[in-house]
Amino acid sequence: MRRVHVTVTGEVQGVGYRYTMRIVAREAGVAGWVRNRRDGSVEAEIEGSATQVDEVLAWMAEGPPGARVESAAVAEITARGEPGFDVLPTR
């Protein structure tokens, strides 16, 4: 299992990024969460097989229509084995 922490910057709030990502993540079969940050970025943790995680990371680099992703910083973290994928409150 692979788990990553991702911070995405650009025009990624107010364009449906988190809710579209939840659909993408659930379809890919990954666990984790996504939330807006007060600085205008989007933060997420994704856990699954390497292939599943890579699929979601590829989507995150583009985002939904209307988004303009400038960067996606990815850090490997320890897998937790938690189920489900949720949208969390802004932090």
Beta strands, then each sheet from edge to edge (+ up, - down):
strand 1: 2-11
strand 2: 31-36
strand 3: 42-48
strand 4: 68-77
strand 5: 85-87
sheet 1: 4+ 1- 3+ 2- 5-
end
